[in-house]
């Protein structure tokens, strides 16, 4: 007699719905829910197929809600164990591969993350076991965790192609600025860091103002560009204050989302490039200066309040100095480029404000409190050491 293959009684779509309902980010619930899935479906082929469907549907929903691959991986990196990051990139790549039309920003993000589309005929949780060497039960737990995390994230404004750097920024200027900031981060001498950072700000500032005349607001489209900056904890809320200060000094607006340790910066091409480069460098310098200031004399019970106050003071003082430097740079640019610069900058500011209103129709102001005077004083002193407005003689080198 011949043999017949038994029909699998389970439906992958039903498995996906059940898994999605169970999914939770909490590590204990993750294990319990994976065990519940295994107990309900055993070794049914519908289980990995349903887990795959739940993962891809969750990734598609995030894509529709304004999340790019880099944004998703930033949250995974912060909230899940390190081994889950590469699995998340697999999910995002598989989800992108099954969409009917390509998305340049998504494809570029995936390329930056080293993502390659997994095999389309094998569920991801199976590939994680056979290709990546993950234990089958651990692969199922990872699926539960990733679905739970992705389903828990809020919708974000859709940035589209504007999330990536637009044309107009001179690559040679960027390369020189990156080199200057790298030296500023590595030097042990505050005066040298001051001169190098200031030179970087001057180069980008002058390039931005000159570029504004070459590509007036009417030629840049109805919306400004936008870019998301992710801040590493701890003290992400205090660090976001530095982003706001740097953005304001460079004709940009910064809108924070504290629950995600993320700030969206809205502005024009060269201005956004300046903000991102300068924020990255200043945060490195701030962390180094904060550790030096907190030299062990601060009581352990006061360390957190000291560092929070330090970073807020640092951001405030940097903002003051950047605002003064921006005012001086604009005055010099008007003298060199003519009065035609002012209406162009005014038009660009209007575009930025309009874009902020479209992306974030409801914005509230957040106030920070400081209850550590020593941290505040140390932060302002560190910002003075990281001054971005030395004399022109200091800027002549580097």
TAJOZI-V310085 format. One line per field, one symbol per residue. burial: 1 if it has 24 or more other C-alpha atoms within 12 Angstrom, else 0. A space follows every 10 residues. Layout:
burial: ???
//
This chain:
burial: 0000000000 0100111111 1111100001 1111111100 1000111111 1111111111 1110011111 1111111111 0001111111 1111111000 0000111011 0010111100 0011111100 0000011111 1111111111 1110011111 0111110110 0011001101 1111100001 1111111111 1111111111 1110111001 0011111111 1100111111 1111111111 1111111001 1111111111 1111111111 1111111111 1011000000 0010111111 1111111111 1110110011 0010000000 1001101111 1110110011 0000000000 0101111111 1111111111 00001001
//
